[in-house]
Amino acid sequence: MTSTTCRHSFPDPHPAPLTHIRDCRHCGTSYQEAKTAMTAADEIEAAAKELQADQAGRETVLPSGAIISATLAKPLADWLATTATSLTASTHPDWQDCVAADALAVARAILGTQEQP
């Protein structure tokens, strides 16, 4: 059970062992599930890698059917990679989606994914 807007609040974040942490008070997401979800920087980096993998001088077709030209793919991949690196180095994972909302929206369009819990 997950929520797309929950920031997760776990009843006791540091008991031993970690497998005994109860689910989120608000949405019921398990602690393990919340900790393994991709961060915004992870999603942006994955999109950059997807574009870089398709750079054999041909167009990239997105899951939506949209096409990114070979001319645009390299600078777009570079921008996404730089943004992901910057986010990882300077922004807490809980704030990454706010700090780089535009890059995250582009990454999700490239990957064909939706907002994660």
C-alpha positions in Angstrom: 0.0 0.0 0.0 1.6 3.3 -1.1 0.7 6.9 -1.7 2.1 9.2 -4.3 2.2 12.2 -1.9 3.2 10.6 1.4 6.6 11.7 3.0 6.5 8.6 5.2 6.4 8.7 9.0 7.6 5.5 10.7 6.6 5.0 14.4 10.1 4.0 15.6 12.9 4.5 13.0 15.7 2.9 14.9 14.7 -0.3 16.7 16.8 -3.4 16.5 16.4 -5.3 14.1 15.3 -3.0 11.3 12.9 -5.6 10.0 10.7 -4.9 13.0 10.0 -1.2 12.1 6.2 -0.8 11.6 4.7 0.5 8.4 4.2 4.3 7.7 1.6 5.9 9.9 0.0 7.7 6.9 0.0 5.3 3.9 1.0 1.9 5.2 4.2 1.6 3.1 6.8 -0.7 4.7 10.1 0.7 5.8 12.0 -1.5 3.5 9.9 -0.5 0.5 10.3 3.2 1.3 14.1 2.9 1.6 14.5 1.0 -1.7 12.5 3.4 -3.8 14.4 5.4 -6.4 15.3 9.0 -5.6 14.7 11.7 -8.1 18.4 11.8 -8.8 18.3 8.0 -9.5 15.4 8.5 -12.0 17.2 11.4 -13.7 20.4 9.4 -14.0 18.5 6.4 -15.4 17.0 8.7 -18.1 20.4 10.1 -19.0 21.8 6.6 -19.3 18.8 5.6 -21.5 19.5 8.5 -23.9 23.3 7.8 -23.9 22.6 4.1 -24.8 20.6 5.2 -27.8 23.2 7.6 -29.2 24.3 5.6 -32.2 23.3 8.5 -34.4 19.7 7.6 -34.5 16.5 9.0 -33.0 15.2 7.9 -29.5 11.6 6.8 -29.4 10.0 7.4 -26.0 7.4 5.1 -24.5 4.8 7.7 -25.3 5.7 7.5 -29.0 7.4 10.9 -29.0 10.8 11.1 -30.8 14.0 12.8 -29.6 16.4 13.6 -32.4 20.0 12.4 -32.3 21.0 16.1 -32.3 19.0 16.8 -29.1 19.8 13.5 -27.3 23.4 14.2 -26.4 22.9 17.7 -24.8 19.7 16.4 -23.1 21.6 13.4 -21.7 24.4 15.6 -20.5 22.0 18.0 -18.8 20.2 15.1 -17.0 23.5 13.5 -15.9 24.8 16.8 -14.6 21.6 17.5 -12.7 21.6 14.0 -11.2 25.2 14.4 -10.1 24.5 17.8 -8.5 21.3 16.5 -6.7 23.2 13.5 -5.3 26.0 15.7 -4.0 24.0 18.6 -2.6 20.3 17.8 -2.0 18.6 15.6 0.5 16.7 12.8 -1.3 13.3 14.1 0.2 13.9 17.5 -1.5 15.2 16.3 -4.9 11.9 16.2 -6.6 11.2 19.9 -5.6 14.7 21.2 -6.5 14.8 19.5 -9.9 11.1 19.3 -10.9 11.7 20.1 -14.6 14.6 17.5 -15.0 12.5 14.9 -13.1 9.5 15.5 -15.4 11.7 15.1 -18.5 13.3 12.0 -17.0 9.9 10.4 -16.3 8.8 11.2 -19.9 11.9 9.5 -21.2 11.5 6.5 -19.0 7.7 6.3 -19.3 7.3 6.2 -15.5 5.0 8.0 -13.1 5.6 9.7 -9.8 6.8 7.2 -7.1 5.5 6.9 -3.6 
